[in-house]
Amino acid sequence: MNTDKLSQRLEAVTNYIPSGARIADIGSDHAYLPCYAVKKGIVPFAIAGEVVEGPFQSAKKQVEMEGLLDQISVRKGNGLEVINPGEVDCITIAGMGGALIAAILEEGKSKLDSVQRLVLQPNLSAISIRTWLIEHGWELIAEEILEEDGKIYEILAAEKGKPLKPYKNTEQGLLMGPFLIEEKSVVFQTKWQGELRNWERILMQLEKAADNKETKKRKQELKQKIKMVGEVLKQ
């Protein structure tokens, strides 16, 4: 992977960046995504944000090497603290857990007033992001699921709007993704069939365990998830 050819996952993220938007890529690592987006003419300006010193230095070096210092500002800081209010139209956050992405958005929500789109790629727990979006008035406008190097990734794009609009069944949609449920791609089915097998295995182990209050609660949760996902896959 380099600034001319991104991984399939990151290239998919750039597909949801509005043309001409000013972006902030949070947790930018080597700043590959901002460099690619600027070089391809997708965006005129980008911020590459990094909280860790090593990746921050790597990003600075990469941007300098590409001769993009006029168009990409590399900044060190935690989450959205690298952005000034009104500075960007689109935020990308890729390659973190969903709970961490939701926490970054929550901590930096005062910076989101001018932001028109969020493009988020969690490695796990996309439900954490969908829940945050609903609670804060953001509407999912697109989702994508893909497999790369044996791992499955989801991409969520959201804009301010009617948060519940895409959801037919909120509980199912939060867990599995309202657009992804509609599409039911091969990758989607692979992911959730794998989750079902895992939950059924855990449930079998719990059936053999001591039947205390905590075990009963866990078994009930698993049975509900198994039923819910099973219904979607049979549709």
C-alpha positions as CSV (number, residue, x, y, z in Angstrom):
1,M,0.0,0.0,0.0
2,N,1.2,3.5,-0.8
3,T,-0.2,7.0,-1.7
4,D,-1.0,5.9,-5.3
5,K,-2.6,2.5,-4.4
6,L,-4.5,2.2,-1.1
7,S,-5.7,-1.0,0.4
8,Q,-9.2,-2.1,-0.8
9,R,-10.6,-1.0,2.6
10,L,-9.1,2.5,2.5
11,E,-10.0,3.0,-1.1
12,A,-13.6,2.1,-0.3
13,V,-13.5,4.8,2.4
14,T,-12.4,7.4,-0.1
15,N,-15.3,6.5,-2.4
16,Y,-17.7,8.1,0.2
17,I,-15.8,11.4,0.5
18,P,-17.7,14.1,-1.3
19,S,-15.8,15.6,-4.2
20,G,-14.2,19.0,-3.3
21,A,-14.7,18.5,0.5
22,R,-12.1,19.5,3.0
23,I,-11.4,16.4,5.1
24,A,-9.8,15.4,8.4
25,D,-8.5,11.9,8.6
26,I,-8.3,10.9,12.3
27,G,-5.8,8.3,13.2
28,S,-4.1,8.8,9.8
29,D,-1.1,6.7,10.4
30,H,1.2,7.3,7.4
31,A,-1.3,9.8,5.9
32,Y,-1.8,7.5,2.9
33,L,-5.6,8.3,2.7
34,P,-5.2,12.1,2.7
35,C,-2.3,12.0,0.2
36,Y,-4.3,9.7,-2.1
37,A,-7.4,11.9,-1.9
38,V,-5.4,15.0,-2.7
39,K,-3.4,13.5,-5.5
40,K,-6.5,12.0,-7.1
41,G,-8.2,15.5,-7.0
42,I,-11.0,14.2,-4.7
43,V,-10.2,16.9,-2.1
44,P,-8.4,20.2,-2.2
45,F,-7.3,20.2,1.5
46,A,-6.8,17.6,4.2
47,I,-5.8,17.3,7.9
48,A,-4.0,14.2,9.0
49,G,-4.5,13.7,12.7
50,E,-2.4,11.4,14.8
51,V,-2.1,11.1,18.6
52,V,1.0,8.7,18.6
53,E,4.4,10.3,18.0
54,G,5.7,7.5,15.7
55,P,2.8,7.6,13.2
56,F,2.7,11.4,13.5
57,Q,6.3,11.6,12.3
58,S,5.7,9.1,9.6
59,A,2.7,11.1,8.3
60,K,4.8,14.3,8.3
61,K,7.6,12.6,6.4
62,Q,5.1,11.1,3.9
63,V,3.4,14.4,3.2
64,E,6.7,16.2,2.8
65,M,8.0,13.5,0.5
66,E,4.9,13.8,-1.7
67,G,5.3,17.6,-1.9
68,L,1.8,18.2,-0.5
69,L,2.7,20.4,2.5
70,D,0.5,23.2,1.0
71,Q,-2.6,21.0,0.9
72,I,-2.2,18.6,3.8
73,S,-1.7,19.7,7.4
74,V,-0.3,17.0,9.7
75,R,-1.3,17.6,13.3
76,K,-0.6,15.8,16.6
77,G,-3.5,15.5,19.0
78,N,-6.2,13.3,20.4
79,G,-9.2,12.7,18.2
80,L,-11.0,15.8,16.9
81,E,-8.8,18.2,18.9
82,V,-6.6,18.6,15.8
83,I,-9.5,20.3,14.0
84,N,-10.6,24.0,14.4
85,P,-14.3,24.7,14.2
86,G,-15.5,25.2,10.7
87,E,-12.3,23.9,9.1
88,V,-13.5,20.7,7.5
89,D,-16.6,19.4,5.8
90,C,-15.9,15.6,6.1
91,I,-14.3,13.5,8.7
92,T,-12.9,10.0,8.0
93,I,-11.9,7.6,10.8
94,A,-10.8,4.1,9.7
95,G,-9.2,1.1,11.3
96,M,-10.3,1.4,14.9
97,G,-12.9,-0.3,17.1
98,G,-16.4,1.0,16.8
99,A,-16.6,1.9,20.5
100,L,-13.4,4.0,20.2
101,I,-14.7,5.8,17.0
102,A,-17.9,6.6,18.9
103,A,-15.9,7.9,21.8
104,I,-13.8,10.1,19.5
105,L,-17.0,11.6,18.0
106,E,-18.6,12.1,21.4
107,E,-15.5,13.8,22.9
108,G,-15.2,16.1,19.8
109,K,-18.9,16.7,19.0
110,S,-18.4,20.5,19.4
111,K,-16.3,20.3,16.3
112,L,-19.0,18.7,14.2
113,D,-21.2,21.7,13.6
114,S,-19.8,22.5,10.1
115,V,-19.2,18.8,9.2
116,Q,-21.5,17.6,6.5
117,R,-20.4,13.9,6.3
118,L,-18.8,11.3,8.5
119,V,-17.1,8.3,6.8
120,L,-16.3,5.6,9.4
121,Q,-14.7,2.2,9.1
122,P,-14.8,0.2,12.3
123,N,-12.8,-3.0,12.6
124,L,-15.5,-4.3,15.0
125,S,-18.6,-3.2,16.9
126,A,-20.2,-1.1,14.2
127,I,-23.3,-1.2,16.5
128,S,-21.5,1.3,18.8
129,I,-21.3,3.8,15.9
130,R,-24.8,3.3,14.6
131,T,-26.1,3.8,18.2
132,W,-24.1,7.1,18.5
133,L,-25.3,8.3,15.1
134,I,-28.9,7.9,16.1
135,E,-28.5,9.5,19.5
136,H,-26.8,12.6,17.9
137,G,-29.0,13.3,14.8
138,W,-26.9,11.7,12.1
139,E,-28.5,9.6,9.4
140,L,-26.8,6.7,7.8
141,I,-26.8,7.3,4.0
142,A,-24.7,4.3,2.9
143,E,-23.0,1.2,4.1
144,E,-20.5,-1.2,2.6
145,I,-19.1,-4.5,3.7
146,L,-16.0,-6.1,2.2
147,E,-13.4,-8.8,2.8
148,E,-9.7,-8.2,2.5
149,D,-6.9,-10.5,3.6
150,G,-9.3,-12.8,5.4
151,K,-10.8,-9.9,7.5
152,I,-14.3,-8.4,7.1
153,Y,-14.7,-4.6,7.3
154,E,-17.8,-2.3,7.3
155,I,-17.9,1.3,6.1
156,L,-20.6,3.7,7.3
157,A,-21.3,7.1,5.7
158,A,-23.6,9.5,7.6
159,E,-25.0,13.0,7.2
160,K,-27.2,15.1,9.5
161,G,-30.8,14.2,8.9
162,K,-33.4,11.8,10.1
163,P,-31.5,9.2,12.2
164,L,-34.2,6.4,12.1
165,K,-35.0,6.8,8.4
166,P,-33.0,3.8,7.1
167,Y,-34.2,1.4,9.8
168,K,-37.1,-0.9,9.3
169,N,-36.3,-2.9,12.4
170,T,-34.1,-0.8,14.7
171,E,-32.7,-3.6,16.8
172,Q,-31.7,-5.7,13.7
173,G,-30.4,-2.6,11.9
174,L,-28.2,-1.4,14.7
175,L,-26.5,-4.8,14.9
176,M,-26.3,-5.7,11.3
177,G,-26.7,-2.5,9.3
178,P,-29.9,-1.4,7.6
179,F,-28.4,-1.1,4.1
180,L,-26.4,-4.2,4.5
181,I,-29.5,-6.2,5.5
182,E,-31.2,-5.0,2.4
183,E,-28.3,-6.0,0.2
184,K,-27.4,-9.3,1.9
185,S,-24.1,-9.7,0.0
186,V,-22.0,-12.8,0.1
187,V,-19.6,-11.2,2.6
188,F,-22.5,-10.1,4.8
189,Q,-23.8,-13.7,4.9
190,T,-20.3,-15.0,5.6
191,K,-19.9,-12.7,8.5
192,W,-23.2,-13.4,10.2
193,Q,-23.1,-17.1,9.6
194,G,-19.7,-17.1,11.4
195,E,-21.1,-15.0,14.2
196,L,-24.1,-17.5,14.6
197,R,-21.7,-20.4,14.8
198,N,-19.7,-18.7,17.5
199,W,-22.7,-17.7,19.5
200,E,-24.2,-21.2,19.3
201,R,-20.8,-22.7,20.5
202,I,-20.8,-20.3,23.5
203,L,-24.4,-21.1,24.2
204,M,-23.6,-24.8,24.3
205,Q,-20.8,-24.1,26.8
206,L,-23.1,-22.0,29.0
207,E,-25.8,-24.7,29.0
208,K,-23.2,-26.9,30.8
209,A,-22.2,-24.1,33.3
210,A,-23.6,-23.4,36.7
211,D,-27.0,-21.7,36.3
212,N,-26.6,-18.5,38.1
213,K,-28.2,-15.1,37.5
214,E,-25.3,-13.9,35.2
215,T,-25.3,-17.1,33.2
216,K,-29.1,-16.9,32.6
217,K,-28.8,-13.3,31.5
218,R,-26.0,-14.1,29.0
219,K,-27.9,-17.1,27.6
220,Q,-31.0,-15.0,27.1
221,E,-28.9,-12.3,25.2
222,L,-27.3,-15.0,23.0
223,K,-30.6,-16.6,22.2
224,Q,-32.1,-13.3,21.2
225,K,-29.2,-12.5,19.0
226,I,-29.3,-16.0,17.4
227,K,-33.0,-15.6,16.7
228,M,-32.6,-12.1,15.3
229,V,-29.7,-12.9,13.0
230,G,-31.2,-16.2,11.9
231,E,-34.4,-14.4,10.8
232,V,-32.4,-11.9,8.7
233,L,-30.4,-14.7,7.0
234,K,-33.5,-16.7,6.2
235,Q,-35.3,-13.7,4.6
